[in-house]
């Protein structure tokens, strides 16, 4: 049985190059417990297909990030409505409401920031792939650095936490 497990990792169906890599997308999906949208982003980000332009996968990633943002917004709206019902039923003080929000939805702002960073990064990557001048890309990179200058570790942690919904 183990031979069949190893065997299917040694070749691809189609023109992708996954089998050339020891750590394949499905390993990442499993290890990081990714939801389907994030798994799709990882797959498209890592694959190279013979005969296909890279820009196609990058634009698909941009499209998936849009759906990720939409689903996060819907999830957030639903959770906020549920928290509001709890707050009203229990007649909580403002401080109690804040504590309840942080307890029930601790990562919502992190996900919002992470999704925005994902949107900016894929725009940057697409621009680089399409040959936008290095000076323009460096200016955008400087703008991103300025935006997060006081919180680079926080920004990076937000990006890392974006890899899965808790």
N, C-alpha and C positions, 0 to 999 in steps of 0.2 A: 504494500500500500504506500509506503513512504517513497518508493521509486516513482509512482504516478504523481505524487505531490511535488517532488523535485522536478520531474520531467516537464510538467506544464509551465514551470517557471523558466525553462530554458528556451522557449520559443514564443513568438507572438502570432496572434491571428490578426492579420492586417499589416500595416506598415510601421506601427509604433516601435520604439526601441526599448521598451520596458525590460525585456529579458537580458539586456546588456548590463543591467544594474542589479547589484546585490539587494539593495533596499528598494523595493518596488512600491508603487502607490498603494496597493492593498495592504501592505505592511504598515504604512503610515495611517491609513484609514482605521485599521485595527488598533494600533498603538495609541492614537490620539482620540479614538472613539468619535470619529467625525460623523456629522449628519450628512445626508446625501448631497446637499448643495456645496458644502465645504469639501467633501470628497471629490466632487466634480471639478472644483477649482484646482485642487492639488493635482488631479490626474492631468488636466489640460496644461497646467503650469510646467509639469515635469516632462511631458511627452514631447518627442520629436518624431514627426512622420515624414518619411521619404516622399518627396514629390509634392508636399503641401507647404504653403507659405505659413510661417509662424503666426502671422497677423490674424489668421482665421481663429486659432485657438485663443489668442489674446482677446479678441473681440467677443468670443463666446464667454470667456471669463468675466468680462465687463458686464455682459448680459446676465450671467448668473449672480454676480454681486448685486445687480439691480433687484433680482428676485429675493435674494437674501435680505436686502434692506426692506423690501416690502413685507416679507414674512416677519421680520423682527418688529416692524412698526405695528403690524396686526397683533402680534403676541404681546407687545408692550401695552397696546390699547386695551386688550382683554384683561391683562393682569391689573392694570390701573383701575379698571372698572370693578374688578373683584375686590381690590383693596378698598376702594371707595365704599362699597357695600358693607365691608367689615367695619370700617371707620364709622359709618352712619349707625350701624346696628349697636355698636358698643360705646358710642358717644365719647370718642377719644379726644384727649387734649392735643394741641398741635405737636408737642414733643412726643407724645405717644404715637401719633400718626407718622411722624418722621422715623421713629424707631421701627414701627411696623413696616414702613416702606423699605428701609434698609435691610430688614430681616427677610422679607418676602421677595424682594427684587434687588439683591445686592449687585448684580452684574449688568443691569440694564444700561447704565451709562457707559460702562466699559465696552459693551457690545456696540453701542451707537458710535463711540469714538473709533473703535476698531473697524467698523464697516466704512466709516468716512475715510479712514486711512487706506483701506483696501481700494476704495474708489480712486483716491488720488494716486496710489501706487500703480494701479493698472493703467490709468491715463498716462502716467509717466513712462511706463514700459511700452505701451503702444506707440507713443510719440517717438521713443528711441528706436523702436523697430521700423517705423516709417521714415526714419532718417532725419528727424527734426534736429536742428543744429545743436551741437554740444553746448554752446553758450546759453541757449534757451533752457535746456535741461538743467544746466548748472544753476541758473537763476532760480528755477523752480525748486531745485534741491536746497538752495540757500533759504528760500522762503519757508520750506518745510522745517529746516533746522531752526530758523528764527521762531517759527510758530511753537516749537517744542523745546526751545533752548533751555528753559528752566526745568523741564521735565522729560529729558530724553529717555530716562529709564522707565518713567511712567508710560510714555507713549509706546515704547517697545513692549512693555508688559501688556498694555492694552492690545497691541497687535497680536502678541502671542496668545492672549486669552480669547482672541477672536477665532481661534482654531476650532472651538466647539461651544455649543450652548450648554450651560449647566442645567 
